[in-house]
Amino acid sequence: MIKHLRSAADLDAATATLILDTAGEMAALAGREVKKLPTLRGRTVVNLFYEDSTRTRISFEAAAKRLSADVINFSAKGSSVSKGESLKDTALTLQAMGADAVVIRHPASGAPHRLAQWVDGSVVNAGDGTHEHPTQALLDAYTMRSRLGRLDGLKVAIVGDVLHSRVARSNVLLLTTLGASVTLVGPPTLIPLDVAAALSKTTKVSYDLDSVLPDMDVVMMLRVQTERMQDSYFPSAREYSRRYGLDLARMRKMPEHSIVMHPGPMNRGMEITPEVADSSRSTIVEQVANGVSARMAVLYLLLGGKA
Amino acid sequence: MAQPRADTPSKIILSASDLHRVVDRVAHQILEKTSGATGTVLLGIPTRGVPLAQRLAARIHAFEGIDVPVGSLDITLYRDDLRLHATRALGKTELPGGGIDGRRVILVDDVLFSGRTVRAALDALNDEGRPSSVQLAVLVDRGHRQLPIRADYVGKNIPTALSESVRVSLTETDGLDEVRLTGSDDQ
């Protein structure tokens, strides 16, 4: 088993499948009266969050607590980081406290890689800059597999702001490893061609959502990062929504069995209409529940054995 | 059949037909001791406890026409030796419909050795519900207990040395039925 989860590229097909299978067992345990497992008793997991996050932080916290690990939450606000402490000094502090795993979210791409060189414990990337978010890709793959029964040969469209999306990057890497074929869809300004090519040789690119939809098993909508709107990647929110938003009319073009995913948080009415988000094809709420199971699987497989 | 390696002498303790007779006897003993196996659930401990539990249920059905619910209980997450080994893959936990609350649970495993697996199983069971009682059925008891645990139903007692190992093979998991003792006799 691997020691760190810094990138979805850390996972080969066998390891990724082991994580998804383990997540399945963890999900089965979530149905019982006593959800807590004694497995990681005495181990310490630090959630080191330099960026705002609700679902990812809570999801990791729930996952670690269900496995009986001790959880220390660290957010940059209200810590010595605001006094100017460097990532390295913070890392050494955590090291001195005996953290067995550090879950890190950081605005700088590559921060988890640096951190892994400074601490003895496992490092789990919970989102770094515009680089990667591997546990999101795992929970997405798990959701696809449990809804559609397989990953090999699945056709997946990832729609929207691919340029800034760490979710897209991790998903392309993981899904390709597991045999799915990915099509990136969005305005040309938001799809870096060199990145698409570098991520995977089999990844396709399209600028026309309507022509792609009838062929897809999964359509994953990305959040339009409104904080970047003024950078004029597209003329207006309205135009974006017309061309790349998923509404009922577009959803009807998708095959009968296909599903709609969104990593959250959603801009309802922007990239996805409320009717689509709340439809039976949408897996958005499932994704949140599956996130806890997938993260339990990752923590167990990283920390459960001999160090 | 593949020859065992020369440096590990091995002998067959139970042949396929022996093994079937032993399962038949344990099925009869369960029926006898539980007055007809009413309110009883068989839970196999993965890997080989699961097919054994299914075989016991099938034999009980053949003898008395009673359907005893069968499930599996994975104990990996409750092991006390997780940190001594590389991470283990999880097995399946599937409780039969109706659950285990208020029922007599019979745990089924292939080999009873240190007793630590059973200890973990009791912990796991405690988180799943509250059975009225818990019993233990094993195919082989090889001794060397490290905890105060004993089996209610034993297929065969095999005195062993610590250096030896007992290898249970079942058609469902290994392609053949037999129990073998391997390891150093006097090397």
Interface residues (C-beta under 8 A of the other chain):
Chain A: M1 L18 D21 T22 E25 A28 L29 R32 E33 V34 K36 L37 P38 T39 L67 Y300 L301 L302 G304 G305 K306 A307
Chain B: D74 L77 Y78 L82 R83 L84 H85 A86 T87 R88 A89 L90 G91 K92 T93 E94 D123 N126 D127 E128 G129
